[in-house]
């Protein structure tokens, strides 16, 4: 026996169809154990509240997410028929059932699917209806918000069989079986049924950005070229109260403007202070006035402010967030980056969009196309496949330059070539089938309706002064 193939003594003989390992996530009673030290992420409710706050209140996050979703929603979906006699028929049926039958437009369904990349997962529930021809199709494919998904039905190896939703209206738990869901999960970094989306990576940068913006706002509001210092005859006022020349209420009334200004000095158009102009007098017999005012406010001067450093920290954090989302090209011009660098970043972002679109297409084939096959009893080998147009940036000027160079080198292209159709389509022309893009050179039409004498055989271009011998003979049979 080969020693290399010898089985260890503790290794048991198992069937290859049996799964031995367990998923790496701990689920107790359907509830996930997040193992988060951050309170804002420790429960599903707080977790999704934190994520939604990032999306709504941080501009670069909202702009990046919308940019991504608009590209995803604008992709072209094509149903490719199977190579069977009925393949074309089933492809046309499924194309209508996906794009036209549901109440929710197809591009909105795809955009909602794409939110799995940010939240970590997305859940949509389909509902069936019967068509007039008796076939079952989709009535709607409606979203189920991540914040309402409370529990998960997951077996030991980690396969998802369903989830429980907490109804926002009745607060009851509703079980949603996996077979009725269009479900996507970003489980690359975590095998939890909720995945690990980009929003989780943005929590800490988002907090830092909020703090930097808060400090910047406080600095602009409170910066009066220094820290305010208020002076007044407080000792004299206290003596006057003691001697009962004024009461305590009068003293507080006199001191209140200074205390309020020092405590709440926020720079506004109405910020100002009116004080008594009296000065201290000497204590000798002449009681000469001094240059020191009894009531005064001045600003304690310091070094240079940290506005520049704070602004740099804000810019750096915004760039970190854009880098996580892959939308650094949206910041083009803020840092003097080159156009070529922006093109490289844009191309990298399109690759991310295409990757997400591929995962969405696979989920649609599994959760929707297979469902239509199962509902209607269609044969599996006749089912079509889905194809999505790759999202890419096409520079029309570069394409035109290549075609120009080809033409210069002697390459002749048919005006009806699809290359011309594609190029003019990129430039915004509405190209119809059979349209002639380049007018061919041809002989003038003999049937000229503009001939004044109406004789098509009359040569109007003949020279009247020419010698008759040089003219062509007339046809006697005409």
C-alpha positions as CSV (number, residue, x, y, z in Angstrom):
1,X,0.0,0.0,0.0
2,X,1.3,3.5,-0.9
3,X,2.2,5.2,2.4
4,X,1.3,8.6,0.9
5,X,-2.3,7.4,0.5
6,X,-2.5,5.7,3.9
7,X,-5.4,7.0,6.0
8,X,-4.7,8.3,9.5
9,X,-5.9,6.2,12.3
10,X,-8.3,8.8,13.5
11,X,-9.8,9.5,10.1
12,X,-13.2,8.0,9.7
13,X,-14.6,6.7,6.5
14,X,-17.4,9.1,5.4
15,X,-19.6,9.4,2.4
16,X,-18.5,12.0,-0.2
17,X,-22.1,13.4,-0.3
18,X,-22.0,14.3,3.4
19,X,-21.1,17.8,4.5
20,X,-18.9,17.9,7.6
21,X,-17.9,21.5,8.2
22,X,-20.0,24.3,9.7
23,X,-20.5,27.9,8.7
24,X,-18.3,30.4,10.5
25,X,-21.2,32.6,11.8
26,X,-22.9,31.9,15.1
27,X,-26.7,31.9,14.8
28,X,-28.9,31.3,17.9
29,X,-32.6,30.9,17.4
30,X,-32.2,32.6,14.0
31,X,-30.5,35.7,15.5
32,X,-27.0,36.5,14.2
33,X,-24.2,37.1,16.7
34,X,-22.4,40.1,15.3
35,X,-19.5,40.2,17.8
36,X,-19.4,44.0,17.4
37,X,-17.9,46.1,20.1
38,X,-19.5,49.2,18.7
39,X,-23.0,49.8,20.1
40,X,-24.1,51.4,16.9
41,X,-23.5,48.1,15.1
42,X,-24.4,45.6,17.8
43,X,-28.1,45.0,16.8
44,X,-29.8,44.9,13.4
45,X,-31.9,48.0,14.2
46,X,-28.9,50.1,15.2
47,X,-26.8,48.7,12.4
48,X,-29.1,49.7,9.6
49,X,-29.9,53.0,11.3
50,X,-26.2,53.7,11.2
51,X,-25.8,52.7,7.6
52,X,-28.9,54.7,6.5
53,X,-27.4,57.7,8.3
54,X,-24.2,57.4,6.3
55,X,-26.2,57.2,3.1
56,X,-28.4,60.2,3.8
57,X,-26.2,62.7,5.6
58,X,-22.7,62.3,4.0
59,X,-22.7,63.8,0.6
60,X,-19.9,61.8,-1.0
61,X,-21.6,58.5,0.1
62,X,-24.9,59.5,-1.4
63,X,-23.3,60.7,-4.6
64,X,-21.2,57.5,-5.0
65,X,-24.1,55.2,-4.3
66,X,-26.4,57.0,-6.7
67,X,-23.7,57.0,-9.4
68,X,-23.2,53.3,-9.0
69,X,-27.0,52.5,-9.0
70,X,-27.6,54.7,-12.1
71,X,-25.0,52.7,-14.1
72,X,-26.4,49.4,-12.9
73,X,-30.0,50.4,-13.7
74,X,-28.9,51.6,-17.2
75,X,-27.5,48.3,-18.3
76,X,-29.1,46.6,-21.3
77,X,-30.5,43.1,-20.5
78,X,-30.9,40.6,-23.3
79,X,-32.6,37.2,-23.1
80,X,-30.6,34.7,-25.2
81,X,-32.7,31.8,-26.5
82,X,-31.5,28.2,-26.1
83,X,-30.6,26.2,-29.2
84,X,-33.8,24.2,-29.2
85,X,-36.9,24.3,-31.5
86,X,-38.9,26.2,-28.8
87,X,-35.9,28.2,-27.5
88,X,-37.0,31.4,-29.2
89,X,-40.5,31.2,-27.9
90,X,-39.5,30.7,-24.3
91,X,-36.9,33.5,-24.6
92,X,-39.7,36.0,-25.8
93,X,-42.0,34.8,-23.0
94,X,-39.4,35.3,-20.2
95,X,-38.3,38.6,-21.6
96,X,-41.9,39.9,-21.3
97,X,-42.4,38.3,-17.9
98,X,-39.3,39.9,-16.4
99,X,-39.5,43.4,-18.0
100,X,-43.1,44.1,-18.6
101,X,-45.4,42.0,-16.4
102,X,-44.2,43.1,-12.9
103,X,-45.7,46.3,-11.5
104,X,-42.2,47.6,-10.6
105,X,-40.1,48.6,-13.6
106,X,-37.2,46.3,-14.3
107,X,-34.5,49.0,-13.9
108,X,-35.8,49.7,-10.3
109,X,-35.7,46.0,-9.5
110,X,-32.1,45.8,-10.6
111,X,-31.1,49.0,-8.7
112,X,-32.6,47.5,-5.5
113,X,-30.7,44.3,-6.1
114,X,-27.5,46.3,-6.4
115,X,-27.9,47.6,-2.8
116,X,-26.4,44.2,-1.6
117,X,-23.0,45.7,-2.4
118,X,-23.5,48.4,0.2
119,X,-25.7,46.9,2.9
120,X,-24.2,43.4,2.5
121,X,-27.4,41.8,1.2
122,X,-30.7,42.6,-0.5
123,X,-34.0,40.8,-0.3
124,X,-37.0,41.1,-2.7
125,X,-40.1,39.0,-2.7
126,X,-41.9,38.0,-5.9
127,X,-45.6,37.4,-6.2
128,X,-47.2,35.5,-9.1
129,X,-50.3,36.1,-11.2
130,X,-51.9,34.2,-14.0
131,X,-51.9,35.7,-17.5
132,X,-54.8,35.7,-20.0
133,X,-53.1,32.8,-21.8
134,X,-53.0,30.7,-18.6
135,X,-49.3,31.0,-17.9
136,X,-48.0,32.1,-14.5
137,X,-45.9,35.3,-14.4
138,X,-44.8,37.9,-11.9
139,X,-47.3,40.3,-10.4
140,X,-44.5,42.2,-8.7
141,X,-41.0,41.9,-7.3
142,X,-41.1,44.1,-4.2
143,X,-38.2,45.0,-1.8
144,X,-38.0,44.0,1.8
145,X,-36.0,46.6,3.7
146,X,-32.8,45.4,5.4
147,X,-33.8,47.0,8.7
148,X,-37.0,44.8,8.8
149,X,-35.2,41.5,8.5
150,X,-34.8,40.2,12.0
151,X,-34.0,36.5,11.9
152,X,-32.5,34.0,9.5
153,X,-33.4,30.3,8.8
154,X,-29.9,28.9,8.2
155,X,-28.8,25.2,8.4
156,X,-25.5,24.1,10.0
157,X,-23.4,24.2,6.7
158,X,-24.7,27.8,6.2
159,X,-27.3,27.4,3.5
160,X,-30.1,30.0,3.8
161,X,-33.6,28.6,3.7
162,X,-35.5,31.8,4.6
163,X,-35.8,34.7,6.9
164,X,-38.2,36.4,9.2
165,X,-39.3,40.0,8.7
166,X,-40.6,42.2,11.4
167,X,-43.6,44.0,9.9
168,X,-43.4,47.8,10.5
169,X,-47.2,47.9,10.6
170,X,-48.3,45.0,12.8
171,X,-44.9,44.2,14.4
172,X,-45.4,40.5,13.8
173,X,-42.7,38.2,12.4
174,X,-43.4,37.1,8.9
175,X,-41.5,34.1,7.5
176,X,-40.2,34.5,4.0
177,X,-39.1,31.2,2.4
178,X,-36.0,31.3,0.2
179,X,-37.9,30.0,-2.8
180,X,-39.9,33.2,-2.9
181,X,-37.0,35.6,-2.7
182,X,-34.6,37.3,-5.1
183,X,-31.7,37.3,-2.7
184,X,-28.1,38.5,-3.1
185,X,-25.4,38.6,-0.5
186,X,-21.8,39.9,-0.5
187,X,-20.3,37.0,1.4
188,X,-16.7,37.4,0.2
189,X,-15.3,38.6,3.5
190,X,-17.9,37.1,5.8
191,X,-20.1,34.0,5.5
192,X,-23.0,35.6,7.4
193,X,-26.4,35.6,5.5
194,X,-26.2,39.4,5.9
195,X,-22.8,39.5,4.3
196,X,-20.4,42.4,4.8
197,X,-21.1,45.5,2.6
198,X,-19.2,48.7,1.9
199,X,-21.2,50.6,4.5
200,X,-19.5,48.7,7.3
201,X,-16.2,50.0,6.0
202,X,-17.5,53.6,6.0
203,X,-18.6,53.7,9.7
204,X,-15.3,54.9,11.1
205,X,-14.4,57.3,8.3
206,X,-17.9,58.7,8.5
207,X,-17.5,59.5,12.2
208,X,-14.2,61.1,11.7
209,X,-15.6,63.2,8.9
210,X,-18.5,64.3,11.0
211,X,-16.2,65.3,13.8
212,X,-13.9,67.3,11.5
213,X,-16.8,69.1,10.0
214,X,-18.2,69.8,13.5
215,X,-14.8,71.3,14.5
216,X,-14.7,73.4,11.4
217,X,-18.2,74.7,12.0
218,X,-17.4,75.5,15.6
219,X,-14.2,77.2,14.5
220,X,-16.0,79.5,12.1
221,X,-18.7,80.3,14.5
222,X,-16.5,81.1,17.5
223,X,-13.4,82.5,15.8
224,X,-13.2,86.2,16.7
225,X,-9.5,86.3,16.2
226,X,-9.0,85.0,19.7
227,X,-10.7,83.9,22.9
228,X,-13.0,86.6,24.4
229,X,-12.1,88.0,27.8
230,X,-14.7,90.2,29.6
231,X,-13.7,92.7,32.4
232,X,-16.0,94.6,34.8
233,X,-16.0,96.1,38.3
234,X,-17.2,92.9,39.8
235,X,-15.5,93.6,43.1
236,X,-17.1,97.0,43.3
237,X,-20.5,95.6,42.5
238,X,-20.1,93.0,45.2
239,X,-19.3,95.8,47.7
240,X,-22.3,97.8,46.6
241,X,-24.5,94.8,47.2
242,X,-22.9,94.3,50.7
243,X,-23.5,98.0,51.5
244,X,-27.1,97.7,50.2
245,X,-26.5,100.3,47.6
246,X,-27.9,97.9,45.0
247,X,-29.6,94.5,45.4
248,X,-28.4,91.1,44.1
249,X,-30.8,91.2,41.2
250,X,-29.3,94.5,40.0
251,X,-25.8,93.0,40.2
252,X,-26.8,90.0,38.1
253,X,-28.5,92.2,35.6
254,X,-25.4,94.3,35.1
255,X,-23.1,91.3,34.8
256,X,-25.4,89.2,32.6
257,X,-24.4,90.7,29.2
258,X,-20.7,89.9,29.8
259,X,-21.3,86.4,31.0
260,X,-23.7,85.7,28.1
261,X,-21.2,87.0,25.5
262,X,-18.4,84.9,26.9
263,X,-20.5,81.8,27.1
264,X,-22.3,82.1,23.7
265,X,-20.1,84.1,21.4
266,X,-21.2,82.6,18.1
267,X,-20.4,84.8,15.1
268,X,-23.6,86.0,13.5
269,X,-24.6,89.2,11.7
270,X,-26.1,90.5,14.9
271,X,-23.1,89.8,17.1
272,X,-22.0,92.9,19.1
273,X,-21.7,94.4,22.6
274,X,-22.5,97.8,24.1
275,X,-20.6,98.7,27.2
276,X,-20.3,101.7,29.6
277,X,-17.3,103.9,28.6
278,X,-16.4,105.0,32.1
279,X,-12.8,104.4,33.2
280,X,-11.2,103.8,36.6
281,X,-10.1,106.9,38.5
282,X,-7.1,107.3,40.7
283,X,-7.3,106.9,44.5
284,X,-5.4,110.1,45.4
285,X,-6.9,113.4,46.3
286,X,-7.1,114.5,42.6
287,X,-8.8,111.3,41.4
288,X,-7.3,111.6,38.0
289,X,-9.0,109.3,35.3
290,X,-6.9,106.4,34.0
291,X,-6.9,104.7,30.6
292,X,-8.3,101.5,32.0
293,X,-12.1,101.1,31.4
294,X,-14.3,99.7,34.1
295,X,-16.2,97.6,31.5
296,X,-14.2,96.0,28.7
297,X,-14.1,93.1,26.3
298,X,-11.0,92.0,24.5
299,X,-9.8,89.0,22.6
300,X,-6.9,86.8,23.9
301,X,-4.6,86.6,20.9
302,X,-3.0,83.3,20.1
303,X,-1.1,81.7,17.3
304,X,-2.3,80.7,13.8
305,X,-5.6,78.9,13.7
306,X,-5.8,75.2,12.6
307,X,-8.4,75.8,9.8
308,X,-5.9,74.7,7.2
309,X,-5.0,71.5,9.0
310,X,-8.7,70.7,9.7
311,X,-9.6,71.3,6.0
312,X,-6.8,68.9,5.0
313,X,-8.1,66.3,7.3
314,X,-11.6,66.7,5.9
315,X,-10.3,66.4,2.3
316,X,-8.3,63.3,3.2
317,X,-11.3,61.6,4.9
318,X,-13.6,62.4,1.9
319,X,-11.0,60.9,-0.4
320,X,-10.8,57.8,1.8
321,X,-14.6,57.4,1.6
322,X,-14.5,57.9,-2.2
323,X,-11.7,55.3,-2.5
324,X,-13.8,52.7,-0.5
325,X,-16.8,53.3,-2.8
326,X,-14.5,53.3,-5.9
327,X,-15.7,56.8,-7.0
328,X,-12.5,58.8,-6.7
329,X,-13.1,60.1,-10.3
330,X,-16.0,62.2,-8.9
331,X,-13.3,64.3,-7.1
332,X,-11.5,65.1,-10.3
333,X,-10.2,68.7,-10.1
334,X,-10.2,69.0,-6.3
335,X,-6.6,67.8,-6.1
336,X,-5.2,68.7,-9.5
337,X,-5.2,65.1,-10.7
338,X,-4.5,64.4,-14.4
339,X,-7.2,63.4,-16.9
340,X,-5.4,60.1,-17.7
341,X,-5.5,59.2,-14.0
342,X,-9.2,59.9,-13.9
343,X,-9.7,57.7,-16.9
344,X,-7.9,54.8,-15.1
345,X,-10.0,55.2,-12.0
346,X,-13.2,55.4,-14.1
347,X,-12.2,52.2,-15.9
348,X,-11.6,50.5,-12.6
349,X,-15.0,51.6,-11.3
350,X,-16.7,50.3,-14.4
351,X,-15.0,46.9,-13.7
352,X,-16.6,46.9,-10.3
353,X,-20.0,47.7,-11.8
354,X,-19.6,44.9,-14.3
355,X,-18.7,42.5,-11.5
356,X,-21.8,43.4,-9.5
357,X,-23.9,43.1,-12.7
358,X,-22.6,39.6,-13.3
359,X,-23.6,38.5,-9.8
360,X,-27.1,40.1,-10.2
361,X,-27.5,38.3,-13.5
362,X,-26.7,35.0,-11.9
363,X,-29.1,35.6,-9.1
364,X,-31.9,36.6,-11.5
365,X,-31.4,33.4,-13.6
366,X,-31.5,31.3,-10.4
367,X,-34.3,33.0,-8.5
368,X,-36.5,34.3,-11.3
369,X,-36.0,32.5,-14.5
370,X,-35.9,29.1,-12.8
371,X,-39.0,30.1,-10.8
372,X,-40.9,30.8,-14.1
373,X,-39.8,27.4,-15.4
374,X,-41.0,25.7,-12.3
375,X,-44.3,27.5,-12.2
376,X,-45.2,26.7,-15.8
377,X,-43.6,23.3,-16.1
378,X,-41.3,24.3,-18.9
379,X,-38.4,22.0,-20.0
380,X,-35.1,22.9,-18.4
381,X,-33.0,22.5,-21.6
382,X,-35.2,25.0,-23.4
383,X,-34.6,27.8,-20.9
384,X,-32.7,30.9,-22.1
385,X,-29.7,32.6,-20.6
386,X,-29.4,36.3,-19.7
387,X,-26.8,38.6,-21.1
388,X,-26.0,42.1,-19.9
389,X,-24.2,44.8,-21.8
390,X,-20.9,45.5,-20.3
391,X,-20.7,48.9,-18.7
392,X,-17.8,50.8,-20.2
393,X,-16.7,54.3,-21.1
394,X,-16.2,54.8,-24.8
395,X,-14.3,57.8,-26.1
396,X,-15.9,58.7,-29.5
397,X,-12.9,60.8,-30.5
398,X,-10.5,57.9,-30.1
399,X,-12.8,55.6,-32.1
400,X,-13.1,58.2,-34.9
401,X,-9.3,58.7,-34.9
402,X,-8.7,54.9,-35.3
403,X,-11.2,54.8,-38.2
404,X,-9.5,57.9,-39.8
405,X,-6.1,56.2,-39.6
406,X,-7.6,53.0,-41.1
407,X,-9.0,55.0,-44.0
408,X,-5.7,56.9,-44.5
409,X,-3.9,53.6,-44.8
410,X,-6.2,52.5,-47.6
411,X,-8.8,50.5,-45.7
412,X,-12.2,50.8,-47.3
413,X,-15.3,50.3,-45.2
414,X,-18.8,49.6,-46.4
415,X,-21.2,52.4,-45.5
416,X,-23.6,49.8,-44.3
417,X,-21.1,48.3,-42.0
418,X,-22.2,47.9,-38.3
419,X,-19.0,49.7,-37.3
420,X,-20.4,52.9,-38.8
421,X,-23.7,52.3,-37.2
422,X,-22.1,51.8,-33.8
423,X,-19.9,55.0,-34.2
424,X,-22.8,57.2,-35.2
425,X,-24.9,55.7,-32.4
426,X,-22.2,56.7,-29.9
427,X,-22.3,60.2,-31.3
428,X,-26.0,60.4,-30.7
429,X,-27.5,59.8,-34.1
430,X,-30.7,57.8,-34.4
431,X,-29.7,55.2,-36.9
432,X,-32.5,53.3,-38.5
433,X,-32.0,49.9,-40.3
434,X,-31.1,50.3,-44.0
435,X,-30.1,53.9,-43.6
436,X,-27.4,55.0,-46.1
437,X,-24.7,56.6,-44.0
438,X,-22.5,57.8,-46.9
439,X,-24.0,58.9,-50.3
440,X,-22.4,56.8,-53.0
441,X,-20.9,58.3,-56.2
442,X,-23.2,57.4,-59.1
443,X,-24.2,58.7,-62.6
444,X,-26.8,61.4,-62.7
445,X,-30.4,60.1,-63.2
446,X,-31.5,60.2,-66.8
447,X,-35.2,60.6,-65.7
448,X,-34.8,64.2,-64.7
449,X,-38.2,65.7,-63.9
450,X,-36.6,69.2,-64.1
451,X,-36.0,69.0,-67.8
452,X,-37.8,72.1,-69.2
453,X,-38.9,70.5,-72.5
454,X,-39.8,67.2,-71.0
455,X,-37.8,65.2,-73.4
456,X,-35.6,62.7,-71.5
457,X,-33.6,62.0,-74.7
458,X,-32.7,65.6,-75.2
459,X,-29.1,66.4,-74.3
460,X,-29.4,69.8,-72.6
461,X,-25.7,69.9,-72.0
462,X,-24.8,69.8,-75.8
463,X,-22.8,72.7,-77.1
464,X,-24.9,74.7,-79.6
465,X,-21.8,76.1,-81.3
466,X,-20.2,72.7,-81.9
467,X,-19.8,71.3,-85.4
468,X,-22.7,69.0,-86.4
469,X,-20.3,66.5,-87.6
470,X,-19.0,66.1,-84.1
471,X,-22.5,65.4,-82.7
472,X,-23.6,61.8,-82.3
473,X,-26.0,60.6,-85.0
474,X,-29.6,60.4,-84.3
475,X,-31.3,57.0,-84.0
476,X,-33.6,56.5,-86.9
477,X,-35.6,54.0,-85.0
478,X,-36.4,56.4,-82.2
